[in-house]
Amino acid sequence: MDVLLGLQWGDEGKGKVVDVLAPNYDVVARFQGGPNAGHTLVFDDKKHVLHQIPSGIFRPETLNVIGNGVVICPIKLRAEIESLQERGIDALSNLVLSKRTQIILPTHRALDAAYENAKGQAKIGSTLKGIGPAYQDKYGRNGFRVGDLLRKDFKERYEQLKSAHWKILEFLGASPDLEAEEKTFLEAVEFLKKVQLADTEILLNEALADGQRLLAEGAQGSLLDIDFGSYPFVTSSSTCIAGACSGLGVPPRRVGEVFGIFKAYCTRVGSGPFPTELHDNTGELLRQHGHEFGSTTGRPRRCGWLDLVALKYAVMLNGVTQLFMMKADVLSHFDAVQICIAYKLPDGTLVQTMPYEVSQHDDIQPVYKTFKGWGLLPESLSWKQNMPDELEDYMAFITAETGVPISILSYGPDRSQTAFNQNVLCK
Ligand code: GDP
């Protein structure tokens, strides 16, 4: 099993890369997160955004698995399947859903909003899709799983959990009208029975034993990990490598390549520390040139220079074996570009490793190294033939600092705008 992980705060461009890599794999699987993911793929001049379905879905010969570590919203999953069907993609034929996947109920969504409201100024910038409360119920051992939909007492158990949620909602002073949403939810639950349901941990291990190639596709990013992200401004699942094993039921010794994907700069959505954030015109230029607006929420993303302290931390946590650098074209618009190589803490100490205190201080100062910009890139970029020296220097520095080679460089949203470093590329 190879694993593809975002090394920053999400939105690194995972969708594009999985789509590029998918032909090398028989199975693509999602292992954590929920409908808060928004993976954008562009091909044949069309844009496709996937939220819960793995990015191999556009290739009929690839099996796509939603693993046990994911939390799904039946309403959104149905809408996603139907929208693919409208475009002529028969998602039901090559999609399999784990019976152990947890389900997001309408009351989870209402709870998400009520909890976030109760936090007031300290809100974490949740996408309000019910993901946090669904994971809370999973770990509180109250959760609802896809396999439960097939039980005779499904309705009774649903009512029980719903009434428990209502007690909390009332306590928090929330009284949402969920009637219409509940009707849509129950219809979507019926629809889900058309999806192939399976013990996907067995299916995946058997596929691996048969010599099939599996790509695990991460959502969000390593710096949003529930343990290692800037807590509490994090997502509610394990976005790092260990999450791939527990979220699919595949043992660690099966892990082969770990592809770490990062943007040539940084973005973050929602609240939380972001040491290299640029509040000036440079930040605005990055946002405009990079079209940095959330694909799910439409929210403007916070933008800043590449943070090597954070990148090295993510590389360490995940045991990354190959790096993929995205959006090099966005930096083409700058004469000089910067990389943060250390943090200066409020007491003056310089650190080059991620400090625990990053969650507590918003006055950590980045220390930068400046690089010459590479200007506009050729329409078709080849690693050996026309790679600008400045871009090569930028990548060589990142490789030297992280100890990991860059094997893919992306310089535009289209599948074709991808350069491969044949010396290190995945076998
Ligand atoms: P994901 O969640 O990690 O898949 O990332 P998103 O899909 O939210 O964001 C990536 C965005 O960048 C999408 O709109 C992609 O089409 C776009 N994109 C991906 N790679 C590149 C690239 O190299 N250059 C540019 N300009 N855009 C890219």
Residues whose N, C-alpha, C, O or C-beta is under 5 A from the ligand:
A	BS01	GDP	G10 D11 E12 G13 K14 G15 K16 G38 H39 T40 V42 S295 M326 K327 A328 D329 S410 Y411 G412 P413
